[in-house]
Amino acid sequence: MNKRREIEITYQRGYRQFQSGKISHAAINYKRLLTIDSHDFRAYLDLADLSLDQRDYSRAERLFKRAIMMNPNSIDAYFNFGIYL
């Protein structure tokens, strides 16, 4: 399997798990994704959202800031970070 396909499959698996409420499984897949591609903006943003759900606010803040730094034009990152604030 090529790297690009592995990245997309891992992201989609994490996203489906997040949507179905399997938070810890989703987090594992997003973290795995970051070992494959440490610059995957989506993984940082979704991990920040997961951290909010788990009430880990300091971690959520760090992850939102990282996501915004990586993609300063992302409306979703700013919106979700605004929810945190």
Buried (B, 14 or more C-beta within 10 A) or exposed (E): EEEEEBBEEBBEBBBEBBEEEBBEBBBBBBEBBBEBBEEBBBBBBBBBBBBBEEEBEEBBBBBBBBBBEBBEEBEEBEEBBEEBE
